[in-house]
Amino acid sequence: MRWGVVKTYDLQFGSGQGRVALLGSADMRTPNRIPFSITPNISAIPIEQLASAIGLPESSVTGPIFLKGQLSGRTGARKAFLGSLDGHLDAQMGPGCFRKIGQAGELMAKILSLTSVQGILSGSLFRDFDKEGLNYQTITAQTAFSKGQLDIKGFQLKGDAVNMAAQGRVDMVDEQLHLAMNLGTLGLVGEVLKAIPLFGKPVDSVTEIHVDVRGSFKKPDIKMGLIKPE
């Protein structure tokens, strides 16, 4: 450290078989807006434990997380901090549970609720998620940060009841998003739709739903349609 500049730091700690390693630097000469750069290498740490350790709100997801990447930015007020982030993070999680907590959990609840109301999915799936959450085996995500924008290049959830793939962009500063998702039903098509032939085939053979989400975090516009089987 020289003249308030931490050129490099190497922080490592663990819990059980999990490990957290952070290699980075920070400039402490401006306490209200500290420039930083970190290269995380996180292995098998429960995400709820990691969130608690770094002061983040409770996560929508439980389970071990593996995280690698590089991220730089400046500390400060929330919007200034989010707008400063630049870099990329690749994550893998699971097995665990996806719950109705926070913005991600609320968005999932809206999607499952809407598909249930429309008769596409069994209503029991939403009720289970609303009360107990959605068990999953793996979640993988590749993300990039730039000037307040979060690009989701690849997101996949493999669950016990549904599979999901998504990509798109999230404006973290203005709290806007545009996501395209494919939701796999895994045989959970609702009883109402089973009586209606679509694409000249039984509805049981329709295995995916396309979901388009855009608008504000709090009130996104959600549109969906069934994907024609090959």
N, C-alpha and C positions, 0 to 999 in steps of 0.2 A: 504493500500500500504506500502511495506517495502522493502528497498534496491532495488528499481526499479521494484519490482514484484507486479502487480495488481492481488491479489489472486482471487478476485471475483468482478464482476461489474454487475449491473442490469440497463439496459437502456430500457425505455419505452416511446413511443410516439404514437400519433394517428392522423388520419385525417378523419373527418366524423365518420362513424361507424367502420372504420378500425383501427387496432392496431398492433404495432410492439413491441415485447418484446425480448430482447437479454440478456441472462445470460451467463457469461463466465469469462475468466481470460487471462492475458497476462504478458509476461516477458519483461520489457522495458530496460533491461540492455544491450541488443545488438540492437541498433536502426535500423540497416540495415536489420536485420533478427529477427523480433520479434515473438517468439512462442506465439500462441494464441489458445484458445479453446472457442467455442461458442455453445450455445443451443438456436436456434431461435424458436420463436412461433409467426408467422405472420398471421394475420387474416384480410381478405377483403381489403388489400391495393392494389391499382392499380399497376400492375407490372412495368409500365412505370415510375411511381412516385418513386417506390422503387429503380429501376435501377439508376435513376438520383440522388437520395439521397446518394447512396454508390459509385457513380462514375463509374458505368458500362455503356458500350455502349448501344445505343437504342436497345430494345428487338424486336425480330420477332413477339412477341405476345403482344396484349393488353388485358386488363381485370383484374379483381380482383384476387389476389393470396392468397392461404392459404398454409403455409409452416411450417413444423416441422422437427426436426432432431437434429443431433449433428455433429459438424465439428471442426477439429483441423488442424493446419498447421503452416507455418512461412511466414511472409511477406518477400518481396524482389523482384528480377527480375521476370518477368512473368513465365518463365519456372521453376525456382526454387520454386516459390509460388505454381504453379499447381502441381509440383511433390511432394510437401510436404503435400497435402491435404489428410485427412483420416477421414472417418465417413460416415454418410448417411443423405439423405434428402428426405422427402416425400412431394409432392406438389399436389395441386389441383387448377385449374384456370378456370375462365369463369363465365358468357359468355363473349365473346370478338371476336377479329379478329386476324387471323394469316396472316402476311404480308411478302412481299419479302424484308426483311431487315436482314442483318447479315448472318452467315453461315447456320443456321437452315432454314431461309426463302429461301436462294438460293438453298439449297438441295431440299426443297419442290417444288420449281419452276422447277428444273431439272426433278424431277420425273413426275410431271404433264405434262410437255412439252413432255417428251419421250413417255408417254402413249398416249398422243394426236396424236403425229406423227405416232405412230404405229396403230392408229385407235381404240385403246381399249376404251379410254374415249373420250367424246365429246370435241372438241377443245375449245369450249366456256368456259369450266371450267378453262383451263389454262389462257385464255385471261382475264377472270374475276379475277383470282388470281393475274396475272401480273399487273393489273391496280388497283384493289380495295381490294385485299386480300380475304381471305376465312373466312367467319363467322363460329364460332364454339360455341357449348353450354358448353362443359366441356373438359378439358385436365387434366389427372391424370398421375403422374409419380412417380416411386419409384427408387431411385438411390443410389449407393454406391461408395465412393471414396477411392482409395488406390494407393499410389506411382505413381501418375500421370495417373492412369487408372480410367475411369468413367464407371461403370457397370450400364446399364439401365435394371433394372429387370422387369419393367412393364411400358409401356407408352400407353395410349389410348387417342385418340382424337375423340370426337363425334361432327360432324359438320352438317351444314345445307345441304351440298351437298355430303360430303364423310365422312366415318369413317376410322380411322387408328389405328392399334395396332402394337407395335414395341418392340424389345428387342435386346440387343447386348452390344458391348464395344466400348468405345472411348478412344484413346490414346491422352490425352490433350497436352502432352509435344511434341511428334513427329507429332501431327496433323494427325493421322490415325484413321479410323473407320471401324467397321464391324457390320452392322445392318441388321436384318431380319424384314421385315414389311409385314403386310397384309392390303391392301387398299380396302375398301368397296366402290363399285361403286354407290350404291343407285339409280340404274336405269339409269345411265349416260353412258352406253355403246355406243360407237360411231356407226354411221350409216354404216360405211364400214364393220365392223365385223358382223353386224346383218345379213348380207347376206351369211355368211359363217358358216355352221353348225360345232359345236365343241362338242366332247364327245357324239355325237349322240343326242344332245339337242340344242334347239335354243340358240343363244348367249345371249338373254335377260335373260336367267335363270342363267348365269354365274355372280355371285354377288361379287366375290373377286379376287384381283390380288395379287400375292406374289411378293415382291420386295426384292432383295438382294443387299445391298450397301456395298462396301468395297473399301479401298484405301485412298488416301489423301483427306483432306478437300476440296481442290480447284478443284481436278479432280477425283472424285470417279467413280469407275466402277459400273454401275447400270444394273442389269439384272432382268427380270421379266417374269412371266408366269401366265396364268389364272388358277384359282383353280376350280377343278371339283365339281359341286354341289352334295350334298348327294342324 
